[in-house]
Amino acid sequence: MERIELSYPAAERVVGQRLAGVVGSGDMEALFEPAEGDVLRVVIKTSVDGSQQRWRHLFERLAALRSLPAGQLEINDFGATPGVARLRIEQVFEEAGHA
């Protein structure tokens, strides 16, 4: 297991806590908790060692395409593909925005 911590500028404010995905499915789950401030803190626990660069690239792409919400995003990954990871992250941000 690897633990990765990342931090990105945040420009969006949301109010809801949300969960997307199911860890037991061999997939991943994303848990988002909003916070005051202008930073998105990301903590990733993954079963795939050596994947920090992949996660950095994924969040750099997301930040280029949309504004990120301020808060803490906890990801529990059990080998999800980059496409599924992006889908789960976008789902949890979308749901938090509609709380």
C-alpha positions, 0 to 999 in steps of 0.5 A: 500500500502506498499513501500519496498526499497532494495539494492544489489551488481551489477556486470553488466553494461547496457545502456537502460531504459526499462519497462516490464508489465502492472500495470492495468492488475492486474499484475505488472510493472518493470521499470529499469533505468541504472546508474553508480556504483555497486549497484542495488537499488530496490523500490517496491510499492505493494498492498500486505502488509507484503510482504517484506520477499517474495521480499527479497527472490526473489532478493536473488534467482535472485542474486544467478542465475545471475549478477544484473545490476547497476541502479534503478529498480522500481516495481509497484505490484498489487498482482502478483505471485512470478513467474510473478514477476520474469518473469517481472524482468528478462524481463526488465533486458534482454531488458535493456541489448539489448538497 
